[in-house]
Amino acid sequence: MSGAGIPGEEQLQTLAQKITWLLHNAFPSDGSPADGVPSDRQVVRAVNERAGRHVIGHTTFWKLRTGKINPETGTACTASEDMLEGIAAFFDVDPRFFKSRNEVVGQVVESLRFLRSVHNGDITGIAGRGLGEEGLSHELMAFMNDVLAESRQHDGPSGAGSRGAHAGETHRGGAGEVGPDAPG
């Protein structure tokens, strides 16, 4: 693949394809095959230095880059969030570049559901602690949206039930606590 253009989505579906494309396109080259392409060890060193601890080894990075199959699962080796964030920082790309389209769409959908609940006044107090640039995870927002939906079913359409005098009072809490039993 040459650095002449941006590949189509169908060309970059796996983590291995994305890493390989970045290795060959993210750095200047004079045209020679290996010029400008960092080694696995260079990438790993930079990722670990950025993290200030051991996050990934060169063998693991090699497995990710080449799409090696994990014999226990029968699927390609996977990377932790720390690994993906470090690799993304090395290439100066958003970590979401490494996620599938479905994961990104799911995150957007849950974010919108959550925002709708906030705008409707169903959630009036939430404290996010230790959040990174991406904010609350897709899984956490999906969980909170599900708890809120269950709360609505339990309380009925009128909002009566265990919610108290003010709807927001029962949804107030720290660190993402929502629902009728959340501390207020």
GUPADO-76677 format. One record per residue (C-alpha): x, y, z. Coordinates in nm, 4 decimals. Layout:
# GUPADO-76677
X / Y / Z
...
***
This chain:
# GUPADO-76677
0.0000 / 0.0000 / 0.0000
0.1452 / 0.3365 / -0.0893
0.1191 / 0.6575 / 0.1080
-0.0516 / 0.8255 / -0.1867
-0.3981 / 0.8210 / -0.0394
-0.6289 / 0.7353 / 0.2413
-0.7531 / 0.3773 / 0.2184
-1.1186 / 0.2896 / 0.2113
-1.2861 / 0.1469 / 0.5187
-1.2908 / -0.2000 / 0.3606
-0.9101 / -0.1960 / 0.3454
-0.8614 / -0.1238 / 0.7170
-1.0864 / -0.3582 / 0.9065
-0.8480 / -0.5389 / 1.1400
-0.6126 / -0.4006 / 1.4020
-0.3208 / -0.5541 / 1.2100
-0.4236 / -0.3757 / 0.8876
-0.4557 / -0.0436 / 1.0701
-0.1178 / -0.0720 / 1.2449
0.0559 / -0.1777 / 0.9238
-0.1011 / 0.1082 / 0.7290
0.0098 / 0.3595 / 0.9921
0.3624 / 0.2172 / 1.0006
0.3966 / 0.2669 / 0.6260
0.2117 / 0.5957 / 0.5939
0.2547 / 0.8005 / 0.9102
0.6240 / 0.8809 / 0.8659
0.8167 / 1.0521 / 0.5846
0.9916 / 0.8209 / 0.3434
1.2473 / 0.8624 / 0.0679
1.0936 / 0.5705 / -0.1188
1.3078 / 0.2843 / 0.0069
1.1049 / -0.0040 / 0.1552
1.2207 / 0.0335 / 0.5166
1.2879 / 0.4078 / 0.5230
1.0837 / 0.5947 / 0.7790
0.9146 / 0.2772 / 0.9091
0.9772 / 0.2407 / 1.2837
1.0641 / -0.1011 / 1.4201
0.8405 / -0.2886 / 1.6604
1.0929 / -0.2186 / 1.9362
1.0837 / 0.1573 / 1.8656
0.7048 / 0.1632 / 1.8883
0.7034 / -0.0451 / 2.2074
0.9711 / 0.1703 / 2.3709
0.7733 / 0.4876 / 2.2945
0.4443 / 0.3384 / 2.4201
0.6005 / 0.2214 / 2.7469
0.7868 / 0.5497 / 2.8003
0.4654 / 0.7452 / 2.7469
0.2831 / 0.5259 / 3.0010
0.5686 / 0.5422 / 3.2495
0.5434 / 0.1660 / 3.2945
0.5499 / -0.1575 / 3.0961
0.2319 / -0.1669 / 2.8887
0.3362 / -0.3804 / 2.5920
0.6278 / -0.5979 / 2.4822
0.7742 / -0.6222 / 2.1339
0.6430 / -0.9774 / 2.0858
0.2902 / -0.8683 / 2.1738
0.3158 / -0.5713 / 1.9387
0.4421 / -0.8038 / 1.6650
0.1394 / -1.0302 / 1.7219
-0.0962 / -0.7316 / 1.6990
0.0785 / -0.5947 / 1.3877
0.0740 / -0.9279 / 1.2059
-0.2732 / -1.0388 / 1.3177
-0.1487 / -1.3584 / 1.4828
-0.4217 / -1.5889 / 1.6046
-0.4547 / -1.6588 / 1.9756
-0.4665 / -2.0407 / 1.9966
-0.6917 / -2.0277 / 2.3049
-0.9641 / -1.8169 / 2.1405
-0.9101 / -1.8840 / 1.7706
-0.9262 / -1.5095 / 1.7048
-0.6648 / -1.2438 / 1.6431
-0.4697 / -1.1266 / 1.9473
-0.6294 / -0.8244 / 2.1093
-0.4879 / -0.5133 / 2.2718
-0.5816 / -0.3545 / 2.6025
-0.7085 / 0.0035 / 2.6127
-0.3693 / 0.1126 / 2.7514
-0.1951 / -0.0497 / 2.4570
-0.4286 / 0.1105 / 2.2041
-0.3964 / 0.4536 / 2.3645
-0.0168 / 0.4274 / 2.3617
-0.0019 / 0.3077 / 2.0017
-0.2440 / 0.5836 / 1.8993
-0.0282 / 0.8442 / 2.0750
0.2816 / 0.7121 / 1.8989
0.1160 / 0.7593 / 1.5600
-0.0597 / 1.0802 / 1.6695
-0.4054 / 0.9459 / 1.5870
-0.7264 / 0.9268 / 1.7881
-0.7530 / 0.5905 / 1.9724
-1.0934 / 0.5404 / 1.8107
-0.9054 / 0.4776 / 1.4833
-0.8405 / 0.1257 / 1.6132
-1.2015 / 0.0495 / 1.7029
-1.4530 / -0.1048 / 1.4674
-1.7208 / 0.1127 / 1.3155
-1.9823 / -0.0706 / 1.5251
-1.7994 / 0.0125 / 1.8485
-1.7808 / 0.3814 / 1.7594
-2.1460 / 0.3904 / 1.6497
-2.2476 / 0.2133 / 1.9725
-2.0558 / 0.4706 / 2.1755
-2.2283 / 0.7559 / 1.9914
-2.5731 / 0.5987 / 2.0335
-2.5253 / 0.5469 / 2.4083
-2.3886 / 0.8998 / 2.4434
-2.6977 / 1.0405 / 2.2741
-2.9322 / 0.8291 / 2.4879
-2.7512 / 0.9525 / 2.7965
-2.7653 / 1.3172 / 2.6859
-3.1373 / 1.2830 / 2.6155
-3.1859 / 1.1586 / 2.9730
-2.9883 / 1.4550 / 3.1061
-3.1870 / 1.7013 / 2.8935
-3.5161 / 1.5414 / 3.0017
-3.4175 / 1.5932 / 3.3645
-3.4013 / 1.2217 / 3.4377
-3.0408 / 1.2610 / 3.5475
-2.9573 / 1.5783 / 3.7351
-2.6315 / 1.4982 / 3.9064
-2.3430 / 1.2830 / 3.7983
-1.9814 / 1.2973 / 3.8994
-1.7302 / 1.1376 / 3.6679
-1.4039 / 1.0590 / 3.8379
-1.0887 / 0.9629 / 3.6539
-1.2338 / 1.0156 / 3.3100
-1.0019 / 1.0457 / 3.0125
-1.0567 / 1.2394 / 2.6925
-1.3191 / 0.9920 / 2.5733
-1.5380 / 1.0449 / 2.8810
-1.7630 / 0.7700 / 3.0070
-1.7194 / 0.4342 / 2.8366
-1.9797 / 0.2945 / 2.5994
-2.0430 / 0.0099 / 2.8439
-2.0934 / 0.2409 / 3.1440
-2.3331 / 0.4669 / 2.9546
-2.5271 / 0.1639 / 2.8286
-2.5507 / 0.0354 / 3.1865
-2.6706 / 0.3733 / 3.3170
-2.9244 / 0.4027 / 3.0363
-3.0544 / 0.0516 / 3.1143
-3.0821 / 0.1289 / 3.4871
-3.2687 / 0.4488 / 3.4058
-3.5055 / 0.2619 / 3.1712
-3.5740 / 0.0009 / 3.4419
-3.6382 / 0.2807 / 3.6892
-3.8913 / 0.4344 / 3.4533
-4.0693 / 0.0998 / 3.4121
-4.0784 / 0.0463 / 3.7866
-4.2054 / 0.3974 / 3.8578
-4.4667 / 0.3958 / 3.5846
-4.5387 / 0.6683 / 3.3316
-4.6523 / 0.9207 / 3.5924
-4.3119 / 0.9247 / 3.7603
-4.4665 / 0.8193 / 4.0928
-4.3224 / 0.5474 / 4.3055
-3.9979 / 0.5587 / 4.4948
-3.8732 / 0.8719 / 4.3229
-3.9658 / 1.1300 / 4.5849
-4.0957 / 1.4836 / 4.5406
-3.8422 / 1.5892 / 4.2807
-3.7478 / 1.3547 / 3.9984
-3.3850 / 1.4613 / 4.0091
-3.3449 / 1.3788 / 4.3772
-3.3511 / 1.0068 / 4.3209
-3.0983 / 1.0204 / 4.0377
-2.8364 / 1.2216 / 4.2207
-2.5197 / 1.0478 / 4.3264
-2.1493 / 1.0259 / 4.2761
-1.9397 / 0.8392 / 4.0228
-2.2259 / 0.7710 / 3.7837
-2.4893 / 0.6468 / 4.0266
-2.8378 / 0.6739 / 3.8813
-3.1711 / 0.5195 / 3.9572
-3.4229 / 0.5231 / 4.2370
-3.1852 / 0.3780 / 4.4967
-2.8933 / 0.6151 / 4.4264
-2.7856 / 0.8234 / 4.7224
-2.9215 / 1.1747 / 4.7102
***
